Amino acid sequence: MIDEKTLEKVTTNWLRASKELKFKIEIPYNILIEGKKKKIFAYLPEYGSKKGMIVDFVTKPDFLIDNEITKWAKYNDYYFSYINIEVYLVYNSQNFMESLNDWGCYSQHIPKQIHG
């Protein structure tokens, strides 16, 4: 379970990255699974696939993923990624650039590769 202070810090860092690196992000993001709203960390409409991608966290010690989210993403043709929350606790633009470049950009309005 992720505590509120950690979530707030990581959210702030992702929002900062979106402004500095000029990409769109929606935090938090809700999806419907079997008629029930499920909150996930973020949606990036320009990355991962033509429909965008959803991002959620994994944490120590188990780094468990949420199979409901995975199943929803695959069924609805969204790219998905589970990221280690600890990587984003301290702002480092390089970490964000690496993730975005790994996921791939599907927008015509921003460069395919982000450089610092």
Stockholm file with secondary structure:
# STOCKHOLM 1.0

chainA/1-116         MIDEKTLEKVTTNWLRASKELKFKIEIPYNILIEGKKKKIFAYLPEYGSKKGMIVDFVTKPDFLIDNEITKWAKYNDYYFSYINIEVYLVYNSQNFMESLNDWGCYSQHIPKQIHG
#=GR chainA/1-116 SS CCCHHHHHHHHHHHHHHHHHHTCCCBSSEEEEETTEEEEESEEETTBSSTTCEEEEEECTTTCCCCHHHHHHHHHTTCEEEEEEGGGGSSCCHHHHHHHHHHHCBCCSSSCSSCCC
#=GC SS_cons         CCCHHHHHHHHHHHHHHHHHHTCCCBSSEEEEETTEEEEESEEETTBSSTTCEEEEEECTTTCCCCHHHHHHHHHTTCEEEEEEGGGGSSCCHHHHHHHHHHHCBCCSSSCSSCCC
//
